[in-house]
Amino acid sequence: MTENDELKKENIEGSSGKVPDEVKGNDGYAASEKYFENVACPYYPCHKFPDTEGPIHMNCLFCFCPLYHMENCPGSPAYKNKNGKIIKVCTNCTFPHVKDNYDTIMEIMRRAD
């Protein structure tokens, strides 16, 4: 084990000497290039997940939705009229925050190029 590996292990284990299950990914939600959850964010959770039992796992990778500009995004936006201008409101949309939607979002962004 390298010195860097030792430091990583020390930072993860903290004072308890145990690696938290969330970091290990035992629940299927380990941080990766497709998913991370920032529970320390002052806005977390920024959306409500309806009918969710147990812990909420929100993918924070797309904190600012890359699909916002799309007229026909796969999410569930609402629209409101503000001073004669139609505004897209994504308050109740959780699509970019669902772990399993990463590949779909990336495919949509590739096609948009």
The 8 nearest C-alpha neighbors of each residue, nearest first, counted from 0:
[[1, 4, 5, 2, 3, 8, 6, 7],
 [2, 0, 4, 3, 5, 6, 7, 8],
 [1, 3, 5, 4, 6, 0, 7, 8],
 [2, 4, 6, 1, 5, 7, 0, 8],
 [5, 3, 7, 1, 6, 2, 0, 8],
 [4, 6, 2, 8, 3, 7, 9, 1],
 [7, 5, 9, 3, 8, 4, 10, 2],
 [8, 6, 4, 10, 9, 5, 11, 3],
 [7, 9, 5, 11, 6, 10, 12, 4],
 [8, 10, 6, 12, 7, 11, 13, 5],
 [11, 9, 7, 13, 8, 12, 6, 5],
 [12, 10, 8, 9, 13, 18, 7, 19],
 [11, 13, 18, 16, 17, 9, 10, 8],
 [14, 12, 10, 11, 15, 9, 16, 17],
 [13, 15, 16, 12, 17, 9, 10, 11],
 [16, 14, 17, 13, 12, 18, 19, 11],
 [15, 17, 12, 14, 13, 18, 9, 11],
 [18, 16, 12, 15, 19, 13, 11, 14],
 [17, 19, 12, 11, 20, 22, 16, 23],
 [20, 18, 21, 22, 17, 23, 12, 11],
 [19, 21, 23, 22, 25, 24, 18, 26],
 [22, 20, 24, 19, 23, 29, 25, 28],
 [23, 21, 24, 20, 19, 29, 18, 30],
 [24, 22, 20, 21, 25, 29, 19, 18],
 [23, 25, 29, 27, 21, 28, 26, 22],
 [26, 24, 27, 20, 23, 21, 28, 29],
 [25, 27, 24, 28, 21, 20, 29, 23],
 [28, 26, 24, 25, 29, 21, 23, 30],
 [27, 29, 24, 26, 30, 21, 25, 56],
 [30, 28, 24, 22, 27, 23, 21, 31],
 [29, 31, 35, 34, 28, 22, 32, 36],
 [32, 30, 34, 33, 29, 35, 28, 60],
 [31, 33, 34, 30, 35, 60, 101, 29],
 [34, 32, 31, 101, 35, 60, 98, 30],
 [35, 33, 31, 30, 58, 32, 60, 98],
 [36, 34, 30, 58, 59, 60, 31, 37],
 [35, 37, 59, 58, 57, 38, 34, 56],
 [38, 36, 39, 40, 59, 35, 43, 58],
 [37, 39, 40, 43, 36, 44, 41, 42],
 [38, 40, 37, 41, 43, 42, 36, 44],
 [41, 39, 43, 42, 38, 37, 44, 36],
 [40, 42, 43, 39, 38, 44, 45, 37],
 [43, 41, 45, 40, 44, 39, 38, 46],
 [44, 42, 45, 40, 41, 38, 39, 37],
 [43, 45, 46, 42, 47, 57, 38, 40],
 [44, 46, 43, 42, 47, 90, 57, 41],
 [47, 45, 44, 91, 48, 90, 93, 92],
 [46, 48, 49, 91, 45, 44, 93, 92],
 [47, 49, 51, 46, 50, 93, 55, 91],
 [50, 48, 51, 47, 52, 91, 46, 93],
 [49, 51, 52, 48, 47, 53, 55, 54],
 [52, 50, 49, 48, 53, 55, 54, 47],
 [51, 53, 50, 54, 55, 49, 48, 56],
 [52, 54, 51, 55, 56, 50, 48, 26],
 [55, 53, 56, 52, 51, 57, 48, 26],
 [54, 56, 57, 53, 51, 48, 52, 44],
 [57, 55, 54, 58, 36, 28, 97, 98],
 [56, 58, 96, 36, 59, 55, 97, 44],
 [57, 59, 96, 36, 35, 34, 60, 98],
 [58, 60, 62, 36, 61, 35, 57, 96],
 [61, 59, 58, 62, 35, 34, 33, 36],
 [60, 62, 63, 64, 59, 95, 96, 65],
 [63, 61, 59, 60, 64, 96, 58, 95],
 [64, 62, 61, 65, 67, 60, 59, 66],
 [63, 65, 61, 66, 67, 62, 95, 68],
 [64, 66, 67, 63, 61, 68, 108, 104],
 [67, 65, 64, 69, 68, 72, 104, 108],
 [68, 66, 69, 64, 65, 72, 87, 70],
 [67, 69, 66, 70, 65, 72, 64, 87],
 [70, 68, 72, 66, 71, 67, 65, 73],
 [69, 71, 72, 68, 67, 66, 87, 73],
 [72, 70, 69, 73, 74, 66, 68, 67],
 [71, 73, 69, 74, 70, 66, 67, 75],
 [74, 72, 71, 75, 94, 66, 104, 76],
 [75, 73, 94, 72, 92, 76, 93, 95],
 [74, 76, 92, 77, 73, 89, 91, 94],
 [77, 75, 89, 88, 92, 74, 87, 78],
 [76, 78, 88, 87, 89, 75, 79, 91],
 [79, 77, 87, 88, 86, 85, 76, 80],
 [80, 78, 86, 85, 81, 87, 77, 88],
 [79, 81, 85, 84, 83, 86, 82, 78],
 [80, 82, 84, 83, 85, 79, 86, 78],
 [81, 83, 84, 80, 85, 79, 86, 78],
 [82, 84, 81, 80, 85, 86, 79, 78],
 [83, 85, 81, 80, 82, 86, 79, 87],
 [84, 86, 80, 79, 81, 78, 83, 87],
 [87, 85, 79, 78, 80, 88, 84, 81],
 [86, 88, 78, 77, 89, 76, 79, 85],
 [89, 87, 77, 78, 76, 90, 86, 79],
 [90, 88, 76, 92, 91, 77, 87, 75],
 [89, 91, 92, 88, 46, 76, 77, 45],
 [92, 90, 89, 46, 93, 47, 76, 75],
 [93, 91, 89, 75, 90, 94, 76, 74],
 [92, 94, 96, 95, 91, 97, 46, 48],
 [93, 95, 74, 96, 97, 92, 100, 73],
 [96, 94, 97, 93, 61, 64, 100, 101],
 [97, 95, 58, 57, 93, 94, 59, 98],
 [98, 96, 100, 99, 94, 95, 58, 57],
 [97, 99, 100, 58, 34, 101, 96, 57],
 [98, 100, 97, 101, 102, 103, 96, 33],
 [99, 101, 103, 98, 97, 102, 104, 95],
 [102, 100, 104, 103, 99, 98, 33, 105],
 [103, 101, 105, 104, 100, 106, 99, 33],
 [104, 102, 106, 100, 105, 101, 107, 99],
 [105, 103, 107, 101, 106, 102, 108, 100],
 [104, 106, 108, 102, 107, 103, 109, 101],
 [107, 105, 109, 103, 108, 104, 102, 110],
 [108, 106, 104, 110, 105, 109, 103, 111],
 [107, 109, 111, 105, 106, 110, 104, 112],
 [110, 108, 106, 111, 107, 112, 105, 104],
 [111, 109, 107, 108, 112, 106, 105, 104],
 [110, 112, 108, 109, 107, 106, 69, 105],
 [111, 110, 109, 108, 107, 106, 105, 69]]
